[in-house]
């Protein structure tokens, strides 16, 4: 069992936290059957869900909002910056 500690501001020292040992396994129930939006077939398990996505070359994205947000254009560097950096590196590498 791991020992865990936290800082007690009143005592101004580290104190041990009581933890319960996590024994056993967590079993997640299977998904509810659903009708595929791709071809209308009935998907009845997680393994069939994964195989179905793979078969149709699809990817599950969940609630990833980054796909809906427009990409920002990168800020352009000031004119001549690249040349100034090259000159500075060359100047300091000669020493």
RARAUR-V49877 format. One record per residue. N is the residue number from 1. PSI is psi in radians with two decimals (* if undefined). OMEGA is omega as a letter, one per 40 degrees, with the letter a starting at -180 (999 if undefined). D_LAST is the distance of its C-alpha to the last C-alpha in Angstrom with 1 decimal. Layout:
n:N psi:PSI omega:OMEGA d_last:D_LAST
n:N psi:PSI omega:OMEGA d_last:D_LAST
//
This chain:
n:1 psi:2.33 omega:i d_last:57.5
n:2 psi:2.47 omega:i d_last:54.2
n:3 psi:2.35 omega:a d_last:54.2
n:4 psi:2.56 omega:a d_last:52.8
n:5 psi:2.78 omega:i d_last:52.0
n:6 psi:2.78 omega:i d_last:51.5
n:7 psi:2.18 omega:i d_last:50.7
n:8 psi:1.98 omega:a d_last:53.9
n:9 psi:-0.56 omega:i d_last:53.3
n:10 psi:-0.78 omega:a d_last:56.6
n:11 psi:-0.28 omega:a d_last:56.3
n:12 psi:0.82 omega:i d_last:52.5
n:13 psi:2.93 omega:i d_last:52.1
n:14 psi:2.37 omega:i d_last:51.7
n:15 psi:2.56 omega:a d_last:55.0
n:16 psi:2.44 omega:i d_last:56.0
n:17 psi:2.34 omega:i d_last:57.1
n:18 psi:2.30 omega:i d_last:60.2
n:19 psi:2.56 omega:i d_last:59.5
n:20 psi:2.44 omega:i d_last:62.0
n:21 psi:2.40 omega:i d_last:61.3
n:22 psi:1.69 omega:i d_last:61.1
n:23 psi:2.55 omega:i d_last:63.3
n:24 psi:-3.03 omega:a d_last:64.4
n:25 psi:2.69 omega:i d_last:63.1
n:26 psi:2.14 omega:i d_last:63.0
n:27 psi:2.07 omega:i d_last:64.8
n:28 psi:2.33 omega:a d_last:64.0
n:29 psi:2.75 omega:a d_last:67.0
n:30 psi:2.89 omega:a d_last:66.9
n:31 psi:2.72 omega:i d_last:66.5
n:32 psi:2.49 omega:i d_last:69.6
n:33 psi:2.50 omega:i d_last:70.8
n:34 psi:2.82 omega:i d_last:69.8
n:35 psi:2.23 omega:a d_last:70.3
n:36 psi:2.38 omega:i d_last:67.2
n:37 psi:-0.24 omega:a d_last:66.2
n:38 psi:-0.91 omega:a d_last:64.9
n:39 psi:0.06 omega:i d_last:68.2
n:40 psi:0.07 omega:a d_last:70.7
n:41 psi:2.79 omega:a d_last:70.9
n:42 psi:2.16 omega:i d_last:71.6
n:43 psi:2.15 omega:a d_last:68.6
n:44 psi:-0.05 omega:a d_last:70.0
n:45 psi:2.90 omega:i d_last:67.1
n:46 psi:-0.71 omega:a d_last:63.3
n:47 psi:-0.69 omega:i d_last:63.1
n:48 psi:-0.61 omega:i d_last:65.0
n:49 psi:-0.86 omega:i d_last:62.9
n:50 psi:-0.75 omega:i d_last:59.7
n:51 psi:-0.69 omega:a d_last:61.3
n:52 psi:-0.79 omega:i d_last:62.6
n:53 psi:-0.76 omega:a d_last:59.2
n:54 psi:-0.74 omega:a d_last:57.7
n:55 psi:-0.64 omega:a d_last:60.6
n:56 psi:0.23 omega:i d_last:60.2
n:57 psi:0.81 omega:a d_last:56.4
n:58 psi:2.79 omega:i d_last:56.2
n:59 psi:2.32 omega:i d_last:53.9
n:60 psi:2.17 omega:a d_last:55.1
n:61 psi:-0.17 omega:i d_last:53.0
n:62 psi:-2.28 omega:a d_last:55.1
n:63 psi:0.62 omega:a d_last:54.3
n:64 psi:1.81 omega:a d_last:50.6
n:65 psi:-0.19 omega:a d_last:50.3
n:66 psi:-0.40 omega:i d_last:46.9
n:67 psi:-0.37 omega:a d_last:48.7
n:68 psi:-0.32 omega:a d_last:50.7
n:69 psi:2.34 omega:i d_last:47.9
n:70 psi:2.52 omega:i d_last:46.4
n:71 psi:2.33 omega:i d_last:42.7
n:72 psi:2.55 omega:i d_last:40.5
n:73 psi:2.42 omega:i d_last:38.4
n:74 psi:2.60 omega:i d_last:34.6
n:75 psi:2.30 omega:a d_last:33.2
n:76 psi:2.49 omega:i d_last:31.4
n:77 psi:2.68 omega:a d_last:27.9
n:78 psi:2.64 omega:i d_last:27.7
n:79 psi:2.39 omega:i d_last:27.3
n:80 psi:-0.05 omega:a d_last:23.8
n:81 psi:-0.76 omega:a d_last:22.2
n:82 psi:-0.79 omega:i d_last:21.0
n:83 psi:-0.66 omega:i d_last:19.3
n:84 psi:-0.68 omega:i d_last:17.6
n:85 psi:-0.77 omega:i d_last:16.3
n:86 psi:-0.79 omega:i d_last:15.0
n:87 psi:-0.72 omega:a d_last:13.3
n:88 psi:-0.72 omega:i d_last:11.7
n:89 psi:-0.76 omega:i d_last:10.5
n:90 psi:-0.69 omega:a d_last:9.3
n:91 psi:-0.75 omega:a d_last:7.4
n:92 psi:-0.34 omega:i d_last:5.7
n:93 psi:-0.28 omega:i d_last:5.5
n:94 psi:-0.40 omega:a d_last:3.8
n:95 psi:* omega:999 d_last:0.0
//
